[in-house]
Amino acid sequence: MPNNSDSNIATADALTLLLHNQHALGAAIEEVTKWLSESGVEIVAENAIVAMETLDTNAKAITDAITRLRQL
């Protein structure tokens, strides 16, 4: 059975991968948002901006969790 340190490292590594995915999704949504805005679909673009804000908020929480796990 892995010790607590090994579990923390594995969890931090998994969270890091999820964080990278989160950043990639944010970048994709940003590109779509730009296209929507330029195409005159402002209300949909605004909804996409809200989704990006949620990704940013959650990315901060994930980053904090990774930092805590790596310090243990």
PyMOL commands that set and color helices and strands:
alter all, ss='L'
color gray80, all
select helices_A, chain A and resi 4-38+42-71
alter helices_A, ss='H'
color red, helices_A
deselect
rebuild
show_as cartoon
